[in-house]
Amino acid sequence: MSHRKDTDYLSVSARVRAMENRLLTRDRMDRMIDAADDGEARKVLAECGYPEGGSLDQALAAARADVFRDMESAVPDRRLVEIFQLKYDYHNAKTLLKAAAMGRDPQPLLLPGGRYDPAELAEGWRREELRGCSPAFQTAMAQAKAVLEDSHDPQQADLILDRACYAEMELLARDLDSRFLQRYVRLLVDVANLRTAVRVHRMGREPEFLRQVLLPGGSVSEQSIAAARADALGELFAAGSLAQAAQLGAKLAHPGAGAMTDFERACDDAVTAYLASERRVPFGEEPVVGYLYAREAEFTAVRTIFAGRAAKLEGDVIRRRLRETYV
């Protein structure tokens, strides 16, 4: 376990505060939505430091790589950045497993941004040599492969990998001796479990099925969530950051209930609100974590805007799909 002093983050915190000025604000999002064409919308992105040339996917991939590379070299402990990279590794693990099972090429679906280069990971998986990967990652991939081969159920394999991903996040937060990060990971687990509970209730599945697919490590236990009635989900999360989202979810947790858009947005906004609440911290891990999350949320917002433009959606429809911004 390593504990860093807040003063170890003095330099990177100052840089982060300066870089926050280039984040995609609500005003910039509005300008992108209202732009006459995609070229004009891309010019707004250029103001935020994105390359103007190439496809949107290339621009986002390059921006993500730059963010992680920059922060890895700036923070006193790169494990702070790895917490945000883990999801790309586990996405790629799922892709490799399913591609192998279906006899397909995984390359088009592999994502950059993780701890492990996608091409090297794919080659290592093909050769059955995942050298350089964490023991937890290697174990999870082996277990998921065995389950997929035995059951032919990709959902079971995905669950193994999801649990391993969140467990690695929790381990990194604990090893960094960061209560702030531990609370952040716990909130992410709560969000995942609340979303799962709402969806399972909407499907009309039994509590035992829900119990099997919930993740450990949240502030509300899997047992409590699985045992609760659909309309009681709001009560379970009433004392935490997800109170509003859980109330919305409880109303939607029935077969044939309405659209999930507001509920999904409320879940994401709860995470943003938790991190934004620490923006007043002048230096330390909080500004770095908040910035990394803000950039990840920004990439999602950009995709939402351009997907809405491609679908010829009204501006107000696109705006309703956007989450709260960090700044």
C-alpha positions as semicolon CSV with decimal commas, in nm:
position;residue;x (nm);y (nm);z (nm)
1;M;0,000;0,000;0,000
2;S;0,137;0,342;-0,093
3;H;0,017;0,675;0,032
4;R;0,107;0,993;-0,151
5;K;0,090;1,336;0,007
6;D;-0,132;1,601;-0,149
7;T;0,179;1,809;-0,215
8;D;0,310;1,534;-0,445
9;Y;0,038;1,647;-0,685
10;L;0,119;2,020;-0,681
11;S;0,262;2,036;-1,033
12;V;0,011;1,809;-1,208
13;S;-0,282;1,973;-1,027
14;A;-0,176;2,314;-1,160
15;R;-0,152;2,172;-1,513
16;V;-0,493;2,008;-1,482
17;R;-0,654;2,335;-1,374
18;A;-0,513;2,501;-1,685
19;M;-0,625;2,216;-1,913
20;E;-0,978;2,231;-1,775
21;N;-1,021;2,553;-1,974
22;R;-1,021;2,344;-2,294
23;L;-1,284;2,097;-2,180
24;L;-1,606;2,072;-2,379
25;T;-1,841;2,303;-2,192
26;R;-2,217;2,317;-2,236
27;D;-2,177;2,629;-2,449
28;R;-1,938;2,449;-2,681
29;M;-2,172;2,152;-2,701
30;D;-2,456;2,385;-2,803
31;R;-2,239;2,533;-3,076
32;M;-2,159;2,185;-3,207
33;I;-2,526;2,085;-3,206
34;D;-2,630;2,403;-3,386
35;A;-2,341;2,403;-3,636
36;A;-2,442;2,425;-4,001
37;D;-2,248;2,111;-4,089
38;D;-2,009;1,857;-3,938
39;G;-1,710;2,059;-4,055
40;E;-1,822;2,354;-3,844
41;A;-1,886;2,122;-3,550
42;R;-1,534;1,979;-3,584
43;K;-1,393;2,333;-3,563
44;V;-1,543;2,363;-3,214
45;L;-1,365;2,040;-3,123
46;A;-1,042;2,188;-3,255
47;E;-1,078;2,466;-2,997
48;C;-1,060;2,192;-2,735
49;G;-0,739;2,050;-2,879
50;Y;-0,876;1,776;-3,105
51;P;-0,713;1,721;-3,446
52;E;-0,919;1,855;-3,737
53;G;-0,810;1,593;-3,990
54;G;-0,909;1,230;-4,010
55;S;-1,228;1,063;-3,900
56;L;-1,406;1,137;-3,574
57;D;-1,307;0,793;-3,441
58;Q;-0,942;0,868;-3,516
59;A;-0,965;1,207;-3,347
60;L;-1,119;1,059;-3,032
61;A;-0,871;0,771;-3,020
62;A;-0,579;1,013;-3,056
63;A;-0,719;1,240;-2,786
64;R;-0,767;0,949;-2,547
65;A;-0,414;0,823;-2,607
66;D;-0,274;1,173;-2,549
67;V;-0,465;1,213;-2,222
68;F;-0,347;0,885;-2,077
69;R;0,011;0,929;-2,199
70;D;0,025;1,282;-2,058
71;M;-0,119;1,189;-1,720
72;E;0,094;0,874;-1,687
73;S;0,408;1,087;-1,713
74;A;0,273;1,360;-1,483
75;V;0,123;1,177;-1,184
76;P;0,341;1,045;-0,901
77;D;0,183;0,698;-0,934
78;R;0,060;0,575;-1,273
79;R;-0,190;0,341;-1,105
80;L;-0,411;0,647;-1,069
81;V;-0,443;0,648;-1,448
82;E;-0,476;0,270;-1,474
83;I;-0,809;0,285;-1,291
84;F;-0,948;0,458;-1,600
85;Q;-0,766;0,233;-1,847
86;L;-0,895;-0,095;-1,707
87;K;-1,228;-0,086;-1,887
88;Y;-1,057;-0,084;-2,226
89;D;-0,851;-0,390;-2,137
90;Y;-1,159;-0,580;-2,026
91;H;-1,356;-0,467;-2,332
92;N;-1,076;-0,611;-2,543
93;A;-1,078;-0,931;-2,338
94;K;-1,449;-0,977;-2,415
95;T;-1,385;-0,906;-2,782
96;L;-1,104;-1,160;-2,807
97;L;-1,306;-1,431;-2,635
98;K;-1,615;-1,386;-2,848
99;A;-1,419;-1,349;-3,172
100;A;-1,236;-1,673;-3,102
101;A;-1,561;-1,853;-3,022
102;M;-1,720;-1,729;-3,345
103;G;-1,414;-1,767;-3,566
104;R;-1,398;-1,395;-3,646
105;D;-1,124;-1,134;-3,663
106;P;-1,127;-0,929;-3,338
107;Q;-0,913;-0,640;-3,470
108;P;-1,193;-0,408;-3,590
109;L;-1,356;-0,412;-3,246
110;L;-1,046;-0,376;-3,027
111;L;-1,007;-0,038;-2,856
112;P;-0,690;0,154;-2,772
113;G;-0,655;0,326;-2,438
114;G;-0,596;0,033;-2,202
115;R;-0,283;-0,067;-2,017
116;Y;-0,208;-0,322;-2,287
117;D;-0,162;-0,252;-2,657
118;P;-0,459;-0,415;-2,836
119;A;-0,249;-0,576;-3,112
120;E;0,001;-0,716;-2,863
121;L;-0,280;-0,840;-2,641
122;A;-0,445;-1,015;-2,935
123;E;-0,116;-1,178;-3,037
124;G;-0,044;-1,286;-2,680
125;W;-0,392;-1,435;-2,652
126;R;-0,345;-1,623;-2,979
127;R;-0,016;-1,765;-2,855
128;E;-0,162;-1,829;-2,506
129;E;0,107;-1,608;-2,352
130;L;-0,036;-1,303;-2,176
131;R;0,298;-1,192;-2,041
132;G;0,299;-0,844;-1,896
133;C;-0,070;-0,857;-1,803
134;S;-0,176;-0,846;-1,441
135;P;-0,234;-1,183;-1,270
136;A;-0,597;-1,085;-1,208
137;F;-0,649;-1,011;-1,578
138;Q;-0,488;-1,338;-1,686
139;T;-0,693;-1,539;-1,437
140;A;-1,018;-1,371;-1,542
141;M;-0,953;-1,438;-1,911
142;A;-0,876;-1,804;-1,843
143;Q;-1,189;-1,845;-1,632
144;A;-1,410;-1,666;-1,885
145;K;-1,271;-1,879;-2,168
146;A;-1,342;-2,200;-1,975
147;V;-1,697;-2,090;-1,891
148;L;-1,768;-1,983;-2,249
149;E;-1,642;-2,314;-2,387
150;D;-1,843;-2,510;-2,133
151;S;-2,171;-2,315;-2,132
152;H;-2,164;-2,133;-2,467
153;D;-2,316;-1,844;-2,272
154;P;-2,132;-1,515;-2,340
155;Q;-2,323;-1,345;-2,057
156;Q;-2,156;-1,569;-1,800
157;A;-1,814;-1,497;-1,949
158;D;-1,887;-1,123;-1,951
159;L;-1,988;-1,136;-1,585
160;I;-1,656;-1,296;-1,488
161;L;-1,468;-1,023;-1,671
162;D;-1,686;-0,744;-1,529
163;R;-1,631;-0,865;-1,174
164;A;-1,257;-0,887;-1,235
165;C;-1,251;-0,535;-1,380
166;Y;-1,421;-0,376;-1,080
167;A;-1,213;-0,589;-0,842
168;E;-0,894;-0,461;-1,004
169;M;-1,021;-0,106;-0,976
170;E;-1,097;-0,155;-0,608
171;L;-0,754;-0,312;-0,551
172;L;-0,576;-0,021;-0,718
173;A;-0,773;0,231;-0,512
174;R;-0,691;0,039;-0,194
175;D;-0,322;0,004;-0,282
176;L;-0,310;0,378;-0,347
177;D;-0,457;0,422;0,003
178;S;-0,712;0,664;-0,136
179;R;-1,049;0,690;0,033
180;F;-1,160;0,928;-0,242
181;L;-1,088;0,666;-0,510
182;Q;-1,237;0,385;-0,304
183;R;-1,563;0,581;-0,274
184;Y;-1,550;0,648;-0,647
185;V;-1,514;0,278;-0,731
186;R;-1,789;0,190;-0,484
187;L;-2,018;0,441;-0,655
188;L;-1,940;0,288;-0,996
189;V;-2,040;-0,053;-0,861
190;D;-2,362;0,092;-0,720
191;V;-2,443;0,247;-1,058
192;A;-2,380;-0,082;-1,237
193;N;-2,591;-0,276;-0,988
194;L;-2,879;-0,027;-0,994
195;R;-2,888;-0,038;-1,374
196;T;-2,879;-0,417;-1,368
197;A;-3,159;-0,437;-1,113
198;V;-3,385;-0,207;-1,314
199;R;-3,324;-0,400;-1,635
200;V;-3,376;-0,741;-1,474
201;H;-3,703;-0,628;-1,316
202;R;-3,815;-0,490;-1,653
203;M;-3,746;-0,834;-1,802
204;G;-3,960;-0,996;-1,533
205;R;-3,677;-1,225;-1,421
206;E;-3,665;-1,392;-1,082
207;P;-3,459;-1,265;-0,784
208;E;-3,217;-1,558;-0,810
209;F;-3,115;-1,450;-1,159
210;L;-3,060;-1,095;-1,033
211;R;-2,849;-1,221;-0,745
212;Q;-2,621;-1,403;-0,990
213;V;-2,551;-1,101;-1,209
214;L;-2,492;-0,833;-0,944
215;L;-2,140;-0,712;-0,864
216;P;-1,981;-0,717;-0,517
217;G;-1,822;-0,412;-0,362
218;G;-2,100;-0,154;-0,364
219;S;-2,240;0,044;-0,072
220;V;-2,563;-0,160;-0,103
221;S;-2,513;-0,537;-0,086
222;E;-2,611;-0,771;-0,368
223;Q;-2,836;-0,958;-0,126
224;S;-3,033;-0,644;-0,037
225;I;-3,080;-0,548;-0,401
226;A;-3,184;-0,896;-0,508
227;A;-3,434;-0,925;-0,223
228;A;-3,593;-0,584;-0,280
229;R;-3,915;-0,530;-0,471
230;A;-3,886;-0,320;-0,785
231;D;-4,067;-0,025;-0,627
232;A;-3,834;-0,038;-0,325
233;L;-3,513;0,032;-0,517
234;G;-3,541;0,401;-0,436
235;E;-3,541;0,324;-0,064
236;L;-3,224;0,114;-0,089
237;F;-3,021;0,398;-0,238
238;A;-3,200;0,687;-0,065
239;A;-2,904;0,779;0,156
240;G;-2,643;0,807;-0,119
241;S;-2,551;0,986;-0,438
242;L;-2,789;0,771;-0,641
243;A;-3,106;0,874;-0,458
244;Q;-3,261;1,058;-0,753
245;A;-3,155;0,797;-1,008
246;A;-3,291;0,515;-0,791
247;Q;-3,628;0,688;-0,758
248;L;-3,649;0,714;-1,137
249;G;-3,536;0,354;-1,171
250;A;-3,799;0,227;-0,930
251;K;-4,070;0,380;-1,147
252;L;-3,926;0,215;-1,458
253;A;-3,847;-0,126;-1,309
254;H;-4,155;-0,298;-1,449
255;P;-4,221;-0,476;-1,779
256;G;-4,352;-0,229;-2,033
257;A;-4,243;0,080;-1,839
258;G;-4,130;0,392;-2,023
259;A;-3,800;0,488;-2,182
260;M;-3,484;0,466;-1,973
261;T;-3,320;0,786;-2,103
262;D;-3,375;1,002;-1,793
263;F;-3,276;0,720;-1,560
264;E;-2,953;0,646;-1,746
265;R;-2,864;1,013;-1,750
266;A;-2,934;1,047;-1,375
267;C;-2,696;0,756;-1,304
268;D;-2,413;0,920;-1,497
269;D;-2,488;1,261;-1,350
270;A;-2,456;1,119;-0,999
271;V;-2,098;1,013;-1,072
272;T;-2,018;1,352;-1,226
273;A;-2,165;1,530;-0,923
274;Y;-1,949;1,322;-0,685
275;L;-1,629;1,413;-0,867
276;A;-1,728;1,775;-0,933
277;S;-1,795;1,821;-0,560
278;E;-1,420;1,787;-0,503
279;R;-1,319;2,051;-0,760
280;R;-1,254;2,295;-0,478
281;V;-0,961;2,079;-0,363
282;P;-0,660;2,289;-0,476
283;F;-0,415;2,003;-0,527
284;G;-0,404;1,628;-0,479
285;E;-0,541;1,324;-0,655
286;E;-0,893;1,472;-0,674
287;P;-0,824;1,721;-0,957
288;V;-0,646;1,451;-1,160
289;V;-0,924;1,194;-1,117
290;G;-1,188;1,454;-1,195
291;Y;-1,006;1,559;-1,511
292;L;-0,964;1,201;-1,633
293;Y;-1,333;1,134;-1,576
294;A;-1,426;1,463;-1,745
295;R;-1,231;1,367;-2,057
296;E;-1,395;1,023;-2,069
297;A;-1,737;1,186;-2,035
298;E;-1,638;1,434;-2,304
299;F;-1,560;1,157;-2,554
300;T;-1,904;1,011;-2,489
301;A;-2,070;1,350;-2,536
302;V;-1,892;1,405;-2,867
303;R;-2,013;1,071;-2,998
304;T;-2,367;1,148;-2,880
305;I;-2,370;1,482;-3,058
306;F;-2,233;1,354;-3,388
307;A;-2,457;1,046;-3,380
308;G;-2,756;1,275;-3,325
309;R;-2,649;1,501;-3,609
310;A;-2,606;1,199;-3,841
311;A;-2,958;1,084;-3,750
312;K;-3,095;1,434;-3,828
313;L;-3,231;1,468;-3,473
314;E;-3,361;1,800;-3,348
315;G;-3,115;1,993;-3,135
316;D;-3,332;1,968;-2,824
317;V;-3,350;1,589;-2,861
318;I;-2,970;1,568;-2,869
319;R;-2,943;1,800;-2,569
320;R;-3,174;1,577;-2,364
321;R;-2,936;1,287;-2,422
322;L;-2,633;1,472;-2,293
323;R;-2,509;1,438;-1,936
324;E;-2,414;1,710;-1,691
325;T;-2,067;1,849;-1,756
326;Y;-1,779;1,842;-1,508
327;V;-1,709;2,213;-1,561
